[in-house]
Amino acid sequence: MTSRNPSLAQIRNEFKDLSTAARVSIIAAVVLELAGKIASWVDLSRRPAGSVRGPKWVWALAQLINGVGPAAYWAFGRR
């Protein structure tokens, strides 16, 4: 029977079973995602509220949406 919530050991084993290219791709995507989130939060903290489209707190929360949040902020959130 397959568990719905895999243990950390199961996740590690599945990750180790991936090809090197797949592992590098996943790690690169995670690093890029985190860098985008951090850069967005830093920019939001330093940018005056008048230079942001909409409330800053909404854009800060939007960064929690993986993939979409940082891209949306950089594309549409700044004036």
Long-range contacts (C-beta under 8 A, 24 or more apart in sequence): 33-66, 33-67, 33-70, 36-70, 36-71, 36-74, 37-63, 37-69, 37-70, 39-70, 40-69, 40-70, 40-73, 40-74, 43-73, 43-78, 44-73, 47-78, 50-79, 51-78, 51-79, 52-77, 52-78, 52-79, 53-77, 53-78, 53-79
